[in-house]
Structure formats: C-alpha cells, structure tokens
C-alpha cells in the first residue's frame, strides 16, 4: 500500500509540474513594430530605443554571434567559442546580458525562469532544442531544415512541442 501511495504522489507531482508549463501554440513570426520590436537590417538587430538595458545587451550579444558556425557543444566549455549550438547560443546572450551565470543545456531551459511568454525575451524549449526571441526577433541555430549556426531569423518558425519560459522581469 505504501508503494502504491508513493507512486501516486510522485505521479501527481509530475503531472502538476507539467501543468505549470505553458505550451507554445502560435508559430513565431517576426513583425517589425517601431519602438516595440528589434529592427533587422543587413543581418544585424537593432534594439528599440526604450528597451531595457539587459535587452539591448542581449541583442548586442546576438549580433556578435552572427557568422559563427554551428558547433555541437559550442559555447559551453569555452565562453567565447569559435561556434555555438542552440543552448550555447541562448546561454551566451543571456550571460552577456547579465541574466544568467554560466551556461545551460537545452533541457535545462525547460525549467529556467518563469513560465510563459515574456514581454521582451521568450525562450522556446523542448527536449533537444532551444531558441530565443529578443524584442520580437528570433535568434536560432535551426528552423530552416539545417544547423546553420546562430542567426537572426525573421521567417516563421513552428513551435509544436515547445514550451515558453522567460527571464524574470523581462
């Protein structure tokens, strides 16, 4: 009876934790809105003038990754690496913005920060991949059918199987 009760409690805890995740339902689509979203010009992002300092710093960090190749494990052992994978990319911009310390694997982003969409930054995570939107613009190493390295990507990205998280206050 104790084993059954323990299993029932464990199952209830697991189910409740899953209920607290916010599943992404709408595809990520970039639409420029002056003053509210980042401007993408010639492959580089420009933050809205009234964006918080941490958002401006995250966009600047994302710009520094443009042109870097995809590198599995990149950005984890070496902070300023020659290439980056998905979680290395997201970790780099959050770390450079002073939001996190160190780096996280893609699976760890399933429980990072607060649940749901953020006002300025949203992390889309599933087991095996993670990407981020900063001021409405997606920074991703995938989404185009290949591992292309970290790039600002304005085209639509499906989000089936992803959950949304965001840094507190952003």
C-alpha positions in Angstrom: 0.0 0.0 0.0 2.9 2.4 0.8 4.5 1.7 -2.6 1.2 2.5 -4.3 0.7 5.7 -2.3 4.3 6.8 -3.0 3.8 6.1 -6.8 0.5 8.1 -6.8 2.1 11.1 -5.0 5.1 11.0 -7.5 2.7 10.8 -10.4 0.6 13.7 -9.1 3.8 15.9 -8.6 5.0 15.1 -12.1 1.6 15.9 -13.5 1.3 19.2 -11.6 4.8 20.3 -12.7 3.8 19.6 -16.4 0.6 21.6 -15.9 2.6 24.6 -14.9 4.4 24.8 -18.3 2.9 27.0 -21.0 3.0 25.2 -24.4 3.7 27.4 -27.4 0.8 27.3 -29.7 1.3 30.0 -32.3 4.2 29.9 -34.7 6.9 32.5 -34.0 6.6 35.2 -36.7 8.6 38.5 -36.8 6.7 41.6 -37.5 8.5 44.9 -37.1 6.7 47.4 -34.9 8.7 50.6 -34.4 9.5 51.2 -30.7 8.4 47.7 -29.6 10.4 45.2 -31.7 14.0 45.0 -32.8 14.8 46.2 -36.3 16.7 43.7 -38.5 18.9 45.3 -41.1 21.7 43.6 -43.1 21.7 40.6 -40.8 22.1 42.7 -37.6 19.5 43.5 -35.0 18.9 47.0 -33.5 17.1 47.3 -30.2 14.1 49.6 -29.7 15.2 52.9 -28.1 13.1 52.3 -24.9 14.2 48.6 -24.4 15.7 47.8 -21.0 19.4 47.7 -20.8 19.5 43.9 -20.5 17.6 43.6 -23.7 19.9 45.9 -25.5 22.9 43.9 -24.2 21.3 40.6 -25.3 20.7 41.9 -28.8 24.3 43.2 -28.9 25.5 39.7 -27.8 23.3 38.1 -30.5 24.9 40.4 -33.1 28.4 39.2 -32.0 27.3 35.6 -32.9 26.4 36.4 -36.5 28.6 34.5 -38.9 29.7 31.9 -36.3 29.1 28.3 -37.4 27.0 25.6 -35.7 29.2 23.7 -33.4 27.8 20.9 -31.2 28.7 21.7 -27.6 29.9 25.2 -28.7 29.6 27.9 -26.0 29.6 25.5 -23.1 33.1 24.8 -22.0 34.5 28.0 -23.7 32.5 31.2 -23.2 33.8 32.9 -26.3 33.9 29.9 -28.6 34.5 29.5 -32.4 31.0 28.2 -32.9 27.8 27.6 -30.9 25.0 25.1 -30.6 21.4 26.0 -29.7 21.8 26.1 -25.9 25.3 27.6 -26.2 23.7 30.5 -28.2 20.9 31.1 -25.8 23.2 30.8 -22.8 25.7 33.3 -24.4 23.2 36.0 -25.0 21.6 35.6 -21.5 25.0 35.5 -19.8 26.3 38.6 -21.8 23.2 40.5 -20.8 23.8 39.7 -17.1 20.8 37.4 -16.8 22.4 34.1 -16.1 25.8 32.8 -15.0 27.5 30.0 -16.9 25.6 28.1 -19.5 22.6 25.7 -19.6 21.9 22.6 -21.8 18.7 22.8 -23.9 16.8 20.5 -21.5 17.6 22.8 -18.5 15.8 25.7 -20.2 12.6 23.7 -19.7 12.7 24.8 -16.1 14.6 28.1 -16.3 13.0 31.4 -15.3 9.3 32.0 -15.3 6.6 30.2 -17.3 5.0 31.7 -20.3 5.9 34.4 -22.8 8.0 37.3 -21.7 7.5 41.0 -22.5 10.9 41.3 -24.1 12.6 37.9 -24.1 11.0 34.5 -24.6 12.8 31.2 -24.6 11.3 28.3 -26.6 12.4 25.0 -25.3 11.8 21.3 -25.9 13.9 18.2 -25.3 16.8 18.6 -27.7 16.5 22.2 -28.9 16.1 25.7 -27.6 15.8 29.1 -29.3 15.1 32.6 -28.1 13.2 35.7 -29.2 14.5 39.1 -28.1 12.3 42.1 -28.7 10.3 40.0 -31.1 13.2 38.8 -33.2 14.2 35.1 -33.2 17.8 34.1 -32.6 18.1 30.4 -33.6 20.6 27.8 -34.9 17.8 25.9 -36.7 14.4 26.3 -38.1 15.5 26.2 -41.7 15.9 22.5 -42.0 19.6 22.6 -41.2 22.0 23.6 -38.4 23.1 26.9 -39.7 24.7 28.5 -36.7 23.3 31.3 -34.6 21.4 33.8 -36.8 18.6 36.3 -36.5 15.8 34.7 -38.4 12.7 36.8 -39.4 10.8 34.0 -41.1 8.1 31.9 -39.5 9.0 29.0 -37.1 6.7 26.3 -36.0 6.6 25.7 -32.3 4.9 22.3 -31.9 6.3 20.6 -28.8 7.9 23.7 -27.4 7.2 25.4 -24.0 7.7 29.1 -23.3 9.8 30.5 -20.5 11.2 33.9 -19.8 13.7 35.7 -17.5 12.0 37.3 -14.5 11.0 40.9 -15.3 11.6 40.6 -19.0 
